[in-house]
Amino acid sequence: MNLRNRLKEIRLEKNLTQETLAGSVGVTRQTIIAVEKEKFVPSVRLALQIALALDTPIDRIFWLEDSQGGKP
Amino acid sequence: MTGMKAYYLSRAVISAGFGLLFGLSGSPWWTAVLVGAVAFAWFLAAPHIGRYSVHPEFGVTALRRDERAQGINDKAARNAFVISMLAAGGMIAYYAAFPAIAVPVAALRWILILGVVVYYVSDIWLRRAQA
């Protein structure tokens, strides 16, 4: 199963830049870019911090997808 | 004082300290100034190069790797260690075949250099793979 996300979409909804979000969760802008491109799987701690910074339920940002492309 | 102001101010003090250290150790005054300026330039650039995040609350160690950078660092260090150990093992096996010849010290230096090269190549490669 793959971890998918709609971080970029929600970040733009909240009018936040990658730099601002990175600063508020204590990571580099490159880490936010890597998460948005789904090239880096964040830890539970970072995922929760991102959800808190975006004031959005975590399951709206991140979800698991099975290998066929559907939500399990 | 905001977090970043505290960071820049503390880095200015640390850079001046570096410069002072060089000045007190007998280096020419312009070397001390240059070292201080280069150190401060590094501290100015560090938050923007993607390797470190800034946590002013940690004081002197305000520049820290985040979890992605730490993961890359761990993998690069593991690669460097494995390759260096394989090279050392290969070299020992090679010289064991010729009991009359001792293992040259220069060869050990090349293994260290190989380890450093593998570390940085892995680091750059992993960063590009996740960019």
N, CA and C atoms of all chains as a GROMACS GRO file, in nm:
protein
  609
    1MET      N    1   0.084  -0.120   0.000
    1MET     CA    2   0.000   0.000   0.000
    1MET      C    3   0.088   0.125   0.000
    2ASN      N    4   0.045   0.225  -0.073
    2ASN     CA    5   0.122   0.349  -0.083
    2ASN      C    6   0.056   0.460  -0.002
    3LEU      N    7   0.141   0.546   0.053
    3LEU     CA    8   0.086   0.663   0.124
    3LEU      C    9   0.069   0.775   0.022
    4ARG      N   10  -0.052   0.819   0.006
    4ARG     CA   11  -0.082   0.929  -0.087
    4ARG      C   12  -0.114   1.054  -0.006
    5ASN      N   13  -0.109   1.171  -0.071
    5ASN     CA   14  -0.147   1.293   0.000
    5ASN      C   15  -0.196   1.401  -0.095
    6ARG      N   16  -0.274   1.493  -0.039
    6ARG     CA   17  -0.313   1.612  -0.114
    6ARG      C   18  -0.264   1.736  -0.040
    7LEU      N   19  -0.138   1.728   0.002
    7LEU     CA   20  -0.080   1.836   0.081
    7LEU      C   21  -0.075   1.968   0.002
    8LYS      N   22  -0.032   1.960  -0.123
    8LYS     CA   23  -0.016   2.083  -0.202
    8LYS      C   24  -0.151   2.154  -0.216
    9GLU      N   25  -0.253   2.075  -0.249
    9GLU     CA   26  -0.388   2.131  -0.269
    9GLU      C   27  -0.437   2.203  -0.142
   10ILE      N   28  -0.420   2.136  -0.028
   10ILE     CA   29  -0.470   2.194   0.098
   10ILE      C   30  -0.383   2.312   0.141
   11ARG      N   31  -0.253   2.303   0.117
   11ARG     CA   32  -0.164   2.416   0.152
   11ARG      C   33  -0.203   2.541   0.072
   12LEU      N   34  -0.233   2.521  -0.057
   12LEU     CA   35  -0.273   2.635  -0.140
   12LEU      C   36  -0.410   2.690  -0.097
   13GLU      N   37  -0.500   2.599  -0.055
   13GLU     CA   38  -0.630   2.643  -0.002
   13GLU      C   39  -0.611   2.738   0.116
   14LYS      N   40  -0.510   2.709   0.198
   14LYS     CA   41  -0.485   2.788   0.319
   14LYS      C   42  -0.392   2.907   0.292
   15ASN      N   43  -0.356   2.927   0.164
   15ASN     CA   44  -0.267   3.037   0.123
   15ASN      C   45  -0.133   3.036   0.197
   16LEU      N   46  -0.077   2.917   0.210
   16LEU     CA   47   0.054   2.906   0.276
   16LEU      C   48   0.159   2.871   0.171
   17THR      N   49   0.279   2.928   0.187
   17THR     CA   50   0.389   2.890   0.098
   17THR      C   51   0.457   2.766   0.157
   18GLN      N   52   0.535   2.700   0.074
   18GLN     CA   53   0.611   2.584   0.123
   18GLN      C   54   0.704   2.628   0.236
   19GLU      N   55   0.764   2.746   0.219
   19GLU     CA   56   0.859   2.799   0.318
   19GLU      C   57   0.789   2.822   0.453
   20THR      N   58   0.668   2.881   0.448
   20THR     CA   59   0.595   2.909   0.572
   20THR      C   60   0.557   2.780   0.642
   21LEU      N   61   0.504   2.684   0.564
   21LEU     CA   62   0.464   2.557   0.624
   21LEU      C   63   0.585   2.485   0.683
   22ALA      N   64   0.695   2.487   0.606
   22ALA     CA   65   0.818   2.421   0.655
   22ALA      C   66   0.862   2.482   0.788
   23GLY      N   67   0.860   2.616   0.794
   23GLY     CA   68   0.901   2.684   0.916
   23GLY      C   69   0.811   2.650   1.034
   24SER      N   70   0.680   2.638   1.007
   24SER     CA   71   0.589   2.614   1.120
   24SER      C   72   0.596   2.469   1.170
   25VAL      N   73   0.644   2.376   1.089
   25VAL     CA   74   0.657   2.238   1.139
   25VAL      C   75   0.803   2.200   1.166
   26GLY      N   76   0.896   2.294   1.141
   26GLY     CA   77   1.037   2.271   1.177
   26GLY      C   78   1.113   2.180   1.084
   27VAL      N   79   1.081   2.187   0.953
   27VAL     CA   80   1.159   2.110   0.855
   27VAL      C   81   1.203   2.204   0.743
   28THR      N   82   1.280   2.152   0.648
   28THR     CA   83   1.325   2.237   0.537
   28THR      C   84   1.217   2.240   0.429
   29ARG      N   85   1.226   2.344   0.343
   29ARG     CA   86   1.131   2.356   0.232
   29ARG      C   87   1.143   2.233   0.140
   30GLN      N   88   1.266   2.181   0.127
   30GLN     CA   89   1.288   2.065   0.041
   30GLN      C   90   1.211   1.942   0.091
   31THR      N   91   1.196   1.932   0.222
   31THR     CA   92   1.120   1.819   0.278
   31THR      C   93   0.972   1.832   0.243
   32ILE      N   94   0.918   1.954   0.250
   32ILE     CA   95   0.778   1.976   0.213
   32ILE      C   96   0.760   1.942   0.063
   33ILE      N   97   0.856   1.985  -0.020
   33ILE     CA   98   0.849   1.955  -0.164
   33ILE      C   99   0.848   1.803  -0.185
   34ALA      N  100   0.938   1.733  -0.115
   34ALA     CA  101   0.948   1.587  -0.130
   34ALA      C  102   0.819   1.517  -0.084
   35VAL      N  103   0.757   1.569   0.022
   35VAL     CA  104   0.631   1.509   0.069
   35VAL      C  105   0.522   1.534  -0.035
   36GLU      N  106   0.514   1.658  -0.085
   36GLU     CA  107   0.410   1.691  -0.184
   36GLU      C  108   0.422   1.606  -0.310
   37LYS      N  109   0.548   1.578  -0.349
   37LYS     CA  110   0.569   1.496  -0.470
   37LYS      C  111   0.562   1.346  -0.440
   38GLU      N  112   0.533   1.313  -0.314
   38GLU     CA  113   0.522   1.174  -0.268
   38GLU      C  114   0.653   1.096  -0.288
   39LYS      N  115   0.765   1.168  -0.277
   39LYS     CA  116   0.895   1.102  -0.287
   39LYS      C  117   0.953   1.074  -0.149
   40PHE      N  118   0.891   1.128  -0.048
   40PHE     CA  119   0.935   1.105   0.090
   40PHE      C  120   0.812   1.079   0.177
   41VAL      N  121   0.817   0.970   0.252
   41VAL     CA  122   0.705   0.936   0.342
   41VAL      C  123   0.735   0.996   0.479
   42PRO      N  124   0.654   1.092   0.523
   42PRO     CA  125   0.683   1.156   0.653
   42PRO      C  126   0.654   1.061   0.769
   43SER      N  127   0.719   1.089   0.881
   43SER     CA  128   0.689   1.011   1.003
   43SER      C  129   0.549   1.049   1.051
   44VAL      N  130   0.495   0.968   1.141
   44VAL     CA  131   0.362   0.998   1.199
   44VAL      C  132   0.368   1.134   1.267
   45ARG      N  133   0.479   1.161   1.336
   45ARG     CA  134   0.495   1.288   1.408
   45ARG      C  135   0.485   1.407   1.311
   46LEU      N  136   0.561   1.398   1.198
   46LEU     CA  137   0.560   1.508   1.102
   46LEU      C  138   0.423   1.522   1.036
   47ALA      N  139   0.361   1.408   1.003
   47ALA     CA  140   0.228   1.412   0.941
   47ALA      C  141   0.128   1.481   1.034
   48LEU      N  142   0.136   1.450   1.163
   48LEU     CA  143   0.046   1.513   1.260
   48LEU      C  144   0.076   1.662   1.275
   49GLN      N  145   0.204   1.697   1.272
   49GLN     CA  146   0.242   1.840   1.281
   49GLN      C  147   0.189   1.917   1.160
   50ILE      N  148   0.198   1.854   1.042
   50ILE     CA  149   0.149   1.918   0.920
   50ILE      C  150  -0.003   1.938   0.929
   51ALA      N  151  -0.072   1.833   0.975
   51ALA     CA  152  -0.219   1.842   0.989
   51ALA      C  153  -0.256   1.954   1.086
   52LEU      N  154  -0.179   1.965   1.194
   52LEU     CA  155  -0.205   2.069   1.294
   52LEU      C  156  -0.179   2.207   1.235
   53ALA      N  157  -0.068   2.220   1.162
   53ALA     CA  158  -0.033   2.351   1.103
   53ALA      C  159  -0.137   2.393   0.999
   54LEU      N  160  -0.196   2.296   0.929
   54LEU     CA  161  -0.295   2.327   0.826
   54LEU      C  162  -0.438   2.330   0.883
   55ASP      N  163  -0.449   2.298   1.012
   55ASP     CA  164  -0.579   2.294   1.080
   55ASP      C  165  -0.678   2.208   1.000
   56THR      N  166  -0.632   2.089   0.964
   56THR     CA  167  -0.711   1.999   0.879
   56THR      C  168  -0.698   1.858   0.935
   57PRO      N  169  -0.805   1.778   0.934
   57PRO     CA  170  -0.791   1.640   0.981
   57PRO      C  171  -0.685   1.564   0.900
   58ILE      N  172  -0.608   1.485   0.969
   58ILE     CA  173  -0.494   1.418   0.902
   58ILE      C  174  -0.541   1.327   0.788
   59ASP      N  175  -0.659   1.265   0.803
   59ASP     CA  176  -0.702   1.172   0.697
   59ASP      C  177  -0.755   1.245   0.574
   60ARG      N  178  -0.767   1.378   0.583
   60ARG     CA  179  -0.801   1.454   0.462
   60ARG      C  180  -0.673   1.484   0.382
   61ILE      N  181  -0.560   1.485   0.453
   61ILE     CA  182  -0.431   1.515   0.386
   61ILE      C  183  -0.364   1.386   0.338
   62PHE      N  184  -0.357   1.286   0.425
   62PHE     CA  185  -0.287   1.162   0.394
   62PHE      C  186  -0.385   1.045   0.394
   63TRP      N  187  -0.364   0.952   0.303
   63TRP     CA  188  -0.442   0.828   0.305
   63TRP      C  189  -0.360   0.716   0.242
   64LEU      N  190  -0.399   0.593   0.274
   64LEU     CA  191  -0.331   0.476   0.217
   64LEU      C  192  -0.407   0.430   0.094
   65GLU      N  193  -0.330   0.392  -0.007
   65GLU     CA  194  -0.393   0.344  -0.130
   65GLU      C  195  -0.336   0.207  -0.160
   66ASP      N  196  -0.422   0.111  -0.196
   66ASP     CA  197  -0.368  -0.021  -0.227
   66ASP      C  198  -0.302  -0.019  -0.365
   67SER      N  199  -0.234  -0.127  -0.400
   67SER     CA  200  -0.155  -0.127  -0.524
   67SER      C  201  -0.241  -0.113  -0.649
   68GLN      N  202  -0.372  -0.140  -0.638
   68GLN     CA  203  -0.461  -0.123  -0.755
   68GLN      C  204  -0.506   0.022  -0.771
   69GLY      N  205  -0.471   0.105  -0.678
   69GLY     CA  206  -0.503   0.248  -0.690
   69GLY      C  207  -0.626   0.291  -0.613
   70GLY      N  208  -0.692   0.199  -0.542
   70GLY     CA  209  -0.812   0.238  -0.466
   70GLY      C  210  -0.784   0.247  -0.318
   71LYS      N  211  -0.870   0.321  -0.249
   71LYS     CA  212  -0.857   0.328  -0.103
   71LYS      C  213  -0.896   0.193  -0.045
   72PRO      N  214  -0.819   0.136   0.050
   72PRO     CA  215  -0.854   0.004   0.104
   72PRO      C  216  -0.980   0.011   0.190
   73MET      N  217   1.216   3.955   2.046
   73MET     CA  218   1.302   3.919   1.934
   73MET      C  219   1.246   3.793   1.865
   74THR      N  220   1.231   3.798   1.730
   74THR     CA  221   1.178   3.681   1.660
   74THR      C  222   1.284   3.572   1.656
   75GLY      N  223   1.238   3.451   1.622
   75GLY     CA  224   1.329   3.337   1.617
   75GLY      C  225   1.445   3.358   1.522
   76MET      N  226   1.416   3.406   1.400
   76MET     CA  227   1.523   3.421   1.302
   76MET      C  228   1.618   3.533   1.341
   77LYS      N  229   1.567   3.639   1.406
   77LYS     CA  230   1.656   3.747   1.452
   77LYS      C  231   1.755   3.691   1.553
   78ALA      N  232   1.702   3.607   1.645
   78ALA     CA  233   1.788   3.545   1.747
   78ALA      C  234   1.892   3.458   1.680
   79TYR      N  235   1.850   3.387   1.574
   79TYR     CA  236   1.942   3.298   1.502
   79TYR      C  237   2.056   3.380   1.439
   80TYR      N  238   2.018   3.487   1.365
   80TYR     CA  239   2.120   3.567   1.296
   80TYR      C  240   2.214   3.636   1.395
   81LEU      N  241   2.156   3.685   1.505
   81LEU     CA  242   2.238   3.753   1.606
   81LEU      C  243   2.337   3.656   1.669
   82SER      N  244   2.287   3.536   1.705
   82SER     CA  245   2.376   3.439   1.770
   82SER      C  246   2.484   3.391   1.671
   83ARG      N  247   2.447   3.379   1.541
   83ARG     CA  248   2.548   3.335   1.442
   83ARG      C  249   2.653   3.444   1.419
   84ALA      N  250   2.610   3.570   1.430
   84ALA     CA  251   2.708   3.680   1.416
   84ALA      C  252   2.811   3.672   1.529
   85VAL      N  253   2.762   3.642   1.650
   85VAL     CA  254   2.852   3.631   1.765
   85VAL      C  255   2.948   3.512   1.746
   86ILE      N  256   2.892   3.399   1.700
   86ILE     CA  257   2.976   3.279   1.680
   86ILE      C  258   3.080   3.306   1.570
   87SER      N  259   3.039   3.373   1.461
   87SER     CA  260   3.132   3.404   1.351
   87SER      C  261   3.242   3.496   1.400
   88ALA      N  262   3.205   3.597   1.480
   88ALA     CA  263   3.306   3.687   1.535
   88ALA      C  264   3.402   3.610   1.625
   89GLY      N  265   3.346   3.512   1.697
   89GLY     CA  266   3.429   3.426   1.784
   89GLY      C  267   3.531   3.347   1.703
   90PHE      N  268   3.486   3.293   1.589
   90PHE     CA  269   3.577   3.220   1.499
   90PHE      C  270   3.692   3.312   1.454
   91GLY      N  271   3.651   3.432   1.409
   91GLY     CA  272   3.750   3.529   1.362
   91GLY      C  273   3.850   3.564   1.471
   92LEU      N  274   3.797   3.587   1.592
   92LEU     CA  275   3.881   3.623   1.707
   92LEU      C  276   3.981   3.512   1.739
   93LEU      N  277   3.932   3.387   1.729
   93LEU     CA  278   4.017   3.271   1.755
   93LEU      C  279   4.136   3.269   1.660
   94PHE      N  280   4.109   3.297   1.533
   94PHE     CA  281   4.217   3.302   1.434
   94PHE      C  282   4.312   3.418   1.464
   95GLY      N  283   4.252   3.533   1.502
   95GLY     CA  284   4.335   3.650   1.533
   95GLY      C  285   4.427   3.623   1.652
   96LEU      N  286   4.371   3.558   1.755
   96LEU     CA  287   4.450   3.530   1.876
   96LEU      C  288   4.556   3.422   1.853
   97SER      N  289   4.533   3.339   1.751
   97SER     CA  290   4.629   3.230   1.727
   97SER      C  291   4.746   3.277   1.639
   98GLY      N  292   4.752   3.408   1.614
   98GLY     CA  293   4.868   3.463   1.543
   98GLY      C  294   4.849   3.480   1.394
   99SER      N  295   4.729   3.453   1.342
   99SER     CA  296   4.704   3.473   1.200
   99SER      C  297   4.696   3.623   1.172
  100PRO      N  298   4.726   3.664   1.047
  100PRO     CA  299   4.711   3.807   1.013
  100PRO      C  300   4.566   3.852   1.033
  101TRP      N  301   4.548   3.983   1.064
  101TRP     CA  302   4.413   4.034   1.096
  101TRP      C  303   4.315   4.009   0.982
  102TRP      N  304   4.365   4.018   0.856
  102TRP     CA  305   4.273   4.001   0.744
  102TRP      C  306   4.226   3.855   0.733
  103THR      N  307   4.308   3.759   0.778
  103THR     CA  308   4.265   3.618   0.779
  103THR      C  309   4.152   3.600   0.880
  104ALA      N  310   4.168   3.665   0.996
  104ALA     CA  311   4.065   3.656   1.101
  104ALA      C  312   3.932   3.713   1.050
  105VAL      N  313   3.942   3.830   0.982
  105VAL     CA  314   3.820   3.893   0.928
  105VAL      C  315   3.758   3.803   0.822
  106LEU      N  316   3.843   3.747   0.736
  106LEU     CA  317   3.794   3.660   0.628
  106LEU      C  318   3.725   3.536   0.684
  107VAL      N  319   3.786   3.473   0.786
  107VAL     CA  320   3.727   3.353   0.847
  107VAL      C  321   3.592   3.387   0.909
  108GLY      N  322   3.586   3.501   0.979
  108GLY     CA  323   3.460   3.544   1.039
  108GLY      C  324   3.353   3.568   0.933
  109ALA      N  325   3.393   3.633   0.823
  109ALA     CA  326   3.298   3.665   0.716
  109ALA      C  327   3.249   3.538   0.647
  110VAL      N  328   3.341   3.444   0.621
  110VAL     CA  329   3.302   3.318   0.555
  110VAL      C  330   3.208   3.238   0.647
  111ALA      N  331   3.241   3.235   0.775
  111ALA     CA  332   3.155   3.162   0.871
  111ALA      C  333   3.015   3.223   0.873
  112PHE      N  334   3.007   3.357   0.875
  112PHE     CA  335   2.876   3.422   0.879
  112PHE      C  336   2.800   3.400   0.748
  113ALA      N  337   2.872   3.401   0.636
  113ALA     CA  338   2.808   3.375   0.506
  113ALA      C  339   2.749   3.234   0.506
  114TRP      N  340   2.823   3.138   0.562
  114TRP     CA  341   2.772   3.000   0.570
  114TRP      C  342   2.645   2.996   0.654
  115PHE      N  343   2.647   3.066   0.769
  115PHE     CA  344   2.528   3.065   0.855
  115PHE      C  345   2.408   3.134   0.789
  116LEU      N  346   2.436   3.234   0.704
  116LEU     CA  347   2.326   3.300   0.631
  116LEU      C  348   2.267   3.206   0.526
  117ALA      N  349   2.355   3.128   0.461
  117ALA     CA  350   2.310   3.041   0.352
  117ALA      C  351   2.246   2.911   0.404
  118ALA      N  352   2.294   2.864   0.519
  118ALA     CA  353   2.255   2.731   0.569
  118ALA      C  354   2.103   2.707   0.574
  119PRO      N  355   2.020   2.804   0.620
  119PRO     CA  356   1.876   2.774   0.627
  119PRO      C  357   1.810   2.759   0.489
  120HIS      N  358   1.883   2.800   0.382
  120HIS     CA  359   1.820   2.800   0.250
  120HIS      C  360   1.869   2.689   0.158
  121ILE      N  361   1.968   2.610   0.202
  121ILE     CA  362   2.025   2.511   0.111
  121ILE      C  363   1.957   2.375   0.122
  122GLY      N  364   1.864   2.361   0.214
  122GLY     CA  365   1.785   2.238   0.220
  122GLY      C  366   1.842   2.127   0.305
  123ARG      N  367   1.957   2.151   0.368
  123ARG     CA  368   2.016   2.047   0.452
  123ARG      C  369   1.979   2.064   0.599
  124TYR      N  370   1.952   2.186   0.638
  124TYR     CA  371   1.926   2.212   0.780
  124TYR      C  372   1.800   2.295   0.798
  125SER      N  373   1.729   2.267   0.906
  125SER     CA  374   1.620   2.355   0.946
  125SER      C  375   1.667   2.433   1.069
  126VAL      N  376   1.610   2.551   1.087
  126VAL     CA  377   1.656   2.638   1.196
  126VAL      C  378   1.564   2.624   1.316
  127HIS      N  379   1.624   2.598   1.431
  127HIS     CA  380   1.550   2.589   1.558
  127HIS      C  381   1.621   2.680   1.658
  128PRO      N  382   1.589   2.810   1.656
  128PRO     CA  383   1.662   2.905   1.742
  128PRO      C  384   1.657   2.870   1.890
  129GLU      N  385   1.552   2.794   1.930
  129GLU     CA  386   1.540   2.761   2.072
  129GLU      C  387   1.653   2.670   2.122
  130PHE      N  388   1.728   2.608   2.028
  130PHE     CA  389   1.838   2.520   2.069
  130PHE      C  390   1.972   2.594   2.082
  131GLY      N  391   1.970   2.726   2.066
  131GLY     CA  392   2.090   2.806   2.089
  131GLY      C  393   2.202   2.776   1.990
  132VAL      N  394   2.319   2.736   2.043
  132VAL     CA  395   2.437   2.715   1.959
  132VAL      C  396   2.411   2.610   1.850
  133THR      N  397   2.331   2.509   1.882
  133THR     CA  398   2.304   2.403   1.784
  133THR      C  399   2.170   2.427   1.712
  134ALA      N  400   2.146   2.553   1.676
  134ALA     CA  401   2.017   2.589   1.613
  134ALA      C  402   1.997   2.525   1.476
  135LEU      N  403   2.107   2.495   1.406
  135LEU     CA  404   2.095   2.431   1.275
  135LEU      C  405   2.086   2.280   1.294
  136ARG      N  406   1.976   2.222   1.254
  136ARG     CA  407   1.958   2.078   1.273
  136ARG      C  408   1.907   2.014   1.147
  137ARG      N  409   1.943   1.886   1.128
  137ARG     CA  410   1.887   1.811   1.015
  137ARG      C  411   1.744   1.774   1.049
  138ASP      N  412   1.652   1.787   0.952
  138ASP     CA  413   1.518   1.736   0.977
  138ASP      C  414   1.517   1.586   0.946
  139GLU      N  415   1.399   1.522   0.957
  139GLU     CA  416   1.398   1.374   0.948
  139GLU      C  417   1.438   1.324   0.809
  140ARG      N  418   1.406   1.402   0.704
  140ARG     CA  419   1.445   1.358   0.569
  140ARG      C  420   1.597   1.368   0.553
  141ALA      N  421   1.654   1.482   0.594
  141ALA     CA  422   1.798   1.502   0.583
  141ALA      C  423   1.874   1.400   0.670
  142GLN      N  424   1.817   1.370   0.787
  142GLN     CA  425   1.881   1.271   0.875
  142GLN      C  426   1.879   1.132   0.813
  143GLY      N  427   1.766   1.098   0.748
  143GLY     CA  428   1.756   0.969   0.680
  143GLY      C  429   1.858   0.957   0.568
  144ILE      N  430   1.874   1.066   0.491
  144ILE     CA  431   1.972   1.067   0.381
  144ILE      C  432   2.112   1.052   0.438
  145ASN      N  433   2.140   1.125   0.545
  145ASN     CA  434   2.271   1.118   0.609
  145ASN      C  435   2.302   0.976   0.658
  146ASP      N  436   2.201   0.912   0.719
  146ASP     CA  437   2.220   0.776   0.770
  146ASP      C  438   2.252   0.677   0.657
  147LYS      N  439   2.176   0.690   0.546
  147LYS     CA  440   2.199   0.598   0.434
  147LYS      C  441   2.335   0.622   0.370
  148ALA      N  442   2.374   0.750   0.355
  148ALA     CA  443   2.504   0.782   0.295
  148ALA      C  444   2.617   0.729   0.384
  149ALA      N  445   2.602   0.744   0.516
  149ALA     CA  446   2.705   0.695   0.610
  149ALA      C  447   2.713   0.542   0.604
  150ARG      N  448   2.597   0.476   0.595
  150ARG     CA  449   2.595   0.330   0.585
  150ARG      C  450   2.666   0.284   0.457
  151ASN      N  451   2.636   0.350   0.345
  151ASN     CA  452   2.701   0.314   0.218
  151ASN      C  453   2.852   0.331   0.227
  152ALA      N  454   2.895   0.445   0.286
  152ALA     CA  455   3.038   0.472   0.296
  152ALA      C  456   3.106   0.366   0.384
  153PHE      N  457   3.040   0.328   0.494
  153PHE     CA  458   3.097   0.229   0.585
  153PHE      C  459   3.110   0.093   0.515
  154VAL      N  460   3.003   0.051   0.448
  154VAL     CA  461   3.003  -0.081   0.382
  154VAL      C  462   3.110  -0.087   0.273
  155ILE      N  463   3.116   0.017   0.188
  155ILE     CA  464   3.214   0.017   0.078
  155ILE      C  465   3.356   0.021   0.133
  156SER      N  466   3.379   0.102   0.238
  156SER     CA  467   3.514   0.110   0.296
  156SER      C  468   3.556  -0.024   0.355
  157MET      N  469   3.461  -0.091   0.424
  157MET     CA  470   3.494  -0.220   0.486
  157MET      C  471   3.520  -0.327   0.378
  158LEU      N  472   3.441  -0.324   0.270
  158LEU     CA  473   3.464  -0.420   0.161
  158LEU      C  474   3.600  -0.395   0.098
  159ALA      N  475   3.634  -0.267   0.078
  159ALA     CA  476   3.763  -0.233   0.018
  159ALA      C  477   3.877  -0.277   0.110
  160ALA      N  478   3.860  -0.252   0.242
  160ALA     CA  479   3.964  -0.292   0.338
  160ALA      C  480   3.979  -0.444   0.339
  161GLY      N  481   3.864  -0.514   0.338
  161GLY     CA  482   3.868  -0.661   0.337
  161GLY      C  483   3.936  -0.714   0.211
  162GLY      N  484   3.901  -0.653   0.098
  162GLY     CA  485   3.962  -0.693  -0.029
  162GLY      C  486   4.113  -0.671  -0.028
  163MET      N  487   4.154  -0.558   0.029
  163MET     CA  488   4.296  -0.526   0.032
  163MET      C  489   4.372  -0.623   0.123
  164ILE      N  490   4.311  -0.653   0.238
  164ILE     CA  491   4.376  -0.746   0.332
  164ILE      C  492   4.389  -0.885   0.267
  165ALA      N  493   4.283  -0.926   0.198
  165ALA     CA  494   4.286  -1.056   0.130
  165ALA      C  495   4.394  -1.057   0.022
  166TYR      N  496   4.405  -0.944  -0.049
  166TYR     CA  497   4.505  -0.934  -0.157
  166TYR      C  498   4.647  -0.947  -0.100
  167TYR      N  499   4.675  -0.870   0.007
  167TYR     CA  500   4.810  -0.874   0.062
  167TYR      C  501   4.838  -1.005   0.139
  168ALA      N  502   4.731  -1.071   0.185
  168ALA     CA  503   4.751  -1.200   0.252
  168ALA      C  504   4.804  -1.304   0.155
  169ALA      N  505   4.775  -1.283   0.027
  169ALA     CA  506   4.823  -1.376  -0.075
  169ALA      C  507   4.974  -1.362  -0.098
  170PHE      N  508   5.030  -1.246  -0.051
  170PHE     CA  509   5.174  -1.223  -0.067
  170PHE      C  510   5.233  -1.194   0.071
  171PRO      N  511   5.259  -1.300   0.149
  171PRO     CA  512   5.301  -1.279   0.289
  171PRO      C  513   5.427  -1.194   0.305
  172ALA      N  514   5.508  -1.185   0.202
  172ALA     CA  515   5.633  -1.110   0.216
  172ALA      C  516   5.610  -0.958   0.212
  173ILE      N  517   5.494  -0.916   0.164
  173ILE     CA  518   5.469  -0.772   0.149
  173ILE      C  519   5.373  -0.724   0.260
  174ALA      N  520   5.413  -0.618   0.330
  174ALA     CA  521   5.324  -0.560   0.433
  174ALA      C  522   5.219  -0.472   0.365
  175VAL      N  523   5.106  -0.454   0.434
  175VAL     CA  524   5.001  -0.366   0.380
  175VAL      C  525   5.053  -0.222   0.385
  176PRO      N  526   5.062  -0.154   0.271
  176PRO     CA  527   5.115  -0.016   0.274
  176PRO      C  528   5.017   0.081   0.342
  177VAL      N  529   5.073   0.172   0.423
  177VAL     CA  530   4.989   0.269   0.496
  177VAL      C  531   4.914   0.358   0.397
  178ALA      N  532   4.978   0.390   0.284
  178ALA     CA  533   4.915   0.478   0.184
  178ALA      C  534   4.783   0.417   0.135
  179ALA      N  535   4.777   0.284   0.129
  179ALA     CA  536   4.654   0.219   0.081
  179ALA      C  537   4.539   0.244   0.179
  180LEU      N  538   4.570   0.248   0.308
  180LEU     CA  539   4.465   0.275   0.408
  180LEU      C  540   4.410   0.417   0.390
  181ARG      N  541   4.500   0.511   0.354
  181ARG     CA  542   4.455   0.648   0.329
  181ARG      C  543   4.357   0.651   0.211
  182TRP      N  544   4.386   0.573   0.108
  182TRP     CA  545   4.297   0.569  -0.010
  182TRP      C  546   4.160   0.510   0.026
  183ILE      N  547   4.159   0.417   0.122
  183ILE     CA  548   4.029   0.361   0.165
  183ILE      C  549   3.947   0.469   0.237
  184LEU      N  550   4.015   0.549   0.318
  184LEU     CA  551   3.944   0.659   0.385
  184LEU      C  552   3.888   0.758   0.283
  185ILE      N  553   3.971   0.790   0.183
  185ILE     CA  554   3.927   0.884   0.078
  185ILE      C  555   3.808   0.824   0.003
  186LEU      N  556   3.815   0.693  -0.025
  186LEU     CA  557   3.704   0.625  -0.093
  186LEU      C  558   3.575   0.638  -0.010
  187GLY      N  559   3.588   0.618   0.121
  187GLY     CA  560   3.471   0.629   0.210
  187GLY      C  561   3.409   0.768   0.204
  188VAL      N  562   3.494   0.871   0.205
  188VAL     CA  563   3.444   1.010   0.199
  188VAL      C  564   3.374   1.036   0.066
  189VAL      N  565   3.436   0.988  -0.042
  189VAL     CA  566   3.376   1.008  -0.176
  189VAL      C  567   3.241   0.937  -0.184
  190VAL      N  568   3.235   0.812  -0.136
  190VAL     CA  569   3.108   0.736  -0.139
  190VAL      C  570   3.001   0.809  -0.057
  191TYR      N  571   3.042   0.866   0.058
  191TYR     CA  572   2.946   0.938   0.142
  191TYR      C  573   2.884   1.054   0.065
  192TYR      N  574   2.969   1.137   0.004
  192TYR     CA  575   2.916   1.257  -0.063
  192TYR      C  576   2.840   1.222  -0.192
  193VAL      N  577   2.887   1.122  -0.265
  193VAL     CA  578   2.815   1.081  -0.386
  193VAL      C  579   2.677   1.027  -0.348
  194SER      N  580   2.671   0.943  -0.244
  194SER     CA  581   2.542   0.889  -0.197
  194SER      C  582   2.450   1.002  -0.152
  195ASP      N  583   2.507   1.097  -0.077
  195ASP     CA  584   2.429   1.209  -0.025
  195ASP      C  585   2.365   1.287  -0.140
  196ILE      N  586   2.447   1.321  -0.240
  196ILE     CA  587   2.395   1.399  -0.354
  196ILE      C  588   2.293   1.317  -0.432
  197TRP      N  589   2.323   1.190  -0.454
  197TRP     CA  590   2.232   1.104  -0.531
  197TRP      C  591   2.097   1.089  -0.459
  198LEU      N  592   2.100   1.066  -0.329
  198LEU     CA  593   1.975   1.049  -0.253
  198LEU      C  594   1.893   1.179  -0.249
  199ARG      N  595   1.962   1.293  -0.238
  199ARG     CA  596   1.891   1.421  -0.239
  199ARG      C  597   1.822   1.444  -0.372
  200ARG      N  598   1.892   1.410  -0.481
  200ARG     CA  599   1.830   1.429  -0.614
  200ARG      C  600   1.713   1.334  -0.633
  201ALA      N  601   1.727   1.212  -0.581
  201ALA     CA  602   1.620   1.113  -0.596
  201ALA      C  603   1.492   1.157  -0.524
  202GLN      N  604   1.507   1.238  -0.418
  202GLN     CA  605   1.390   1.281  -0.341
  202GLN      C  606   1.350   1.426  -0.372
  203ALA      N  607   1.412   1.486  -0.473
  203ALA     CA  608   1.382   1.628  -0.502
  203ALA      C  609   1.260   1.639  -0.593
   0.00000   0.00000   0.00000
